[in-house]
Amino acid sequence: MIAFHIAGLPVEEILLAAVAAASPVIALIGWEVSSRVKRFKAFVRRRAADQPP
């Protein structure tokens, strides 16, 4: 099996380091999306409550 290298390092190590470095950013993006969805749902609920029957 041929092992691929980038700048003398195995590709798996580079990918692992990249994922480890990006995981906090990915978590923050998920947190932000979740927060926006909650705010949107609350907005829709308020609008529905304000509508006359």
BAGUVEX-662359 format. One record per residue (C-alpha): residue in three letters; residue number from 0; x, y, z. Coordinates in nm, 2 decimals, m for minus. Example, Ala and Ser with C-alpha at 12.3 -4.5 7.8 and 13.67 -1.06 7.14 Angstrom:
2
+------+-----+--------+--------+--------+
: type : seq :   east :  north :     up :
+------+-----+--------+--------+--------+
:  ALA :   0 :   1.23 :  m0.45 :   0.78 :
:  SER :   1 :   1.37 :  m0.11 :   0.71 :
+------+-----+--------+--------+--------+
***
This chain:
53
+------+-----+--------+--------+--------+
: type : seq :   east :  north :     up :
+------+-----+--------+--------+--------+
:  MET :   0 :   0.00 :   0.00 :   0.00 :
:  ILE :   1 :   0.13 :   0.34 :  m0.09 :
:  ALA :   2 :   0.13 :   0.60 :   0.19 :
:  PHE :   3 :   0.07 :   0.96 :   0.08 :
:  HIS :   4 :   0.27 :   1.24 :   0.22 :
:  ILE :   5 :   0.25 :   1.61 :   0.22 :
:  ALA :   6 :   0.56 :   1.80 :   0.32 :
:  GLY :   7 :   0.70 :   1.48 :   0.47 :
:  LEU :   8 :   0.40 :   1.41 :   0.69 :
:  PRO :   9 :   0.14 :   1.14 :   0.64 :
:  VAL :  10 :  m0.18 :   1.28 :   0.51 :
:  GLU :  11 :  m0.38 :   1.12 :   0.79 :
:  GLU :  12 :  m0.19 :   1.33 :   1.05 :
:  ILE :  13 :  m0.25 :   1.65 :   0.85 :
:  LEU :  14 :  m0.62 :   1.57 :   0.82 :
:  LEU :  15 :  m0.64 :   1.49 :   1.19 :
:  ALA :  16 :  m0.47 :   1.81 :   1.29 :
:  ALA :  17 :  m0.70 :   2.01 :   1.05 :
:  VAL :  18 :  m1.01 :   1.86 :   1.20 :
:  ALA :  19 :  m0.89 :   1.92 :   1.55 :
:  ALA :  20 :  m0.82 :   2.28 :   1.47 :
:  ALA :  21 :  m1.15 :   2.33 :   1.30 :
:  SER :  22 :  m1.38 :   2.16 :   1.56 :
:  PRO :  23 :  m1.42 :   2.46 :   1.79 :
:  VAL :  24 :  m1.52 :   2.67 :   1.49 :
:  ILE :  25 :  m1.77 :   2.41 :   1.38 :
:  ALA :  26 :  m1.91 :   2.39 :   1.73 :
:  LEU :  27 :  m1.96 :   2.77 :   1.74 :
:  ILE :  28 :  m2.13 :   2.77 :   1.40 :
:  GLY :  29 :  m2.37 :   2.50 :   1.52 :
:  TRP :  30 :  m2.44 :   2.69 :   1.84 :
:  GLU :  31 :  m2.51 :   3.01 :   1.64 :
:  VAL :  32 :  m2.75 :   2.83 :   1.40 :
:  SER :  33 :  m2.93 :   2.67 :   1.69 :
:  SER :  34 :  m2.97 :   3.01 :   1.86 :
:  ARG :  35 :  m3.10 :   3.17 :   1.55 :
:  VAL :  36 :  m3.36 :   2.89 :   1.50 :
:  LYS :  37 :  m3.48 :   2.93 :   1.85 :
:  ARG :  38 :  m3.52 :   3.30 :   1.81 :
:  PHE :  39 :  m3.70 :   3.25 :   1.48 :
:  LYS :  40 :  m3.94 :   3.00 :   1.64 :
:  ALA :  41 :  m4.01 :   3.25 :   1.92 :
:  PHE :  42 :  m4.07 :   3.52 :   1.67 :
:  VAL :  43 :  m4.32 :   3.30 :   1.48 :
:  ARG :  44 :  m4.50 :   3.20 :   1.80 :
:  ARG :  45 :  m4.53 :   3.57 :   1.90 :
:  ARG :  46 :  m4.67 :   3.66 :   1.56 :
:  ALA :  47 :  m4.92 :   3.38 :   1.58 :
:  ALA :  48 :  m5.03 :   3.49 :   1.92 :
:  ASP :  49 :  m5.08 :   3.84 :   1.80 :
:  GLN :  50 :  m5.30 :   3.74 :   1.51 :
:  PRO :  51 :  m5.67 :   3.79 :   1.57 :
:  PRO :  52 :  m5.88 :   3.47 :   1.55 :
+------+-----+--------+--------+--------+
***
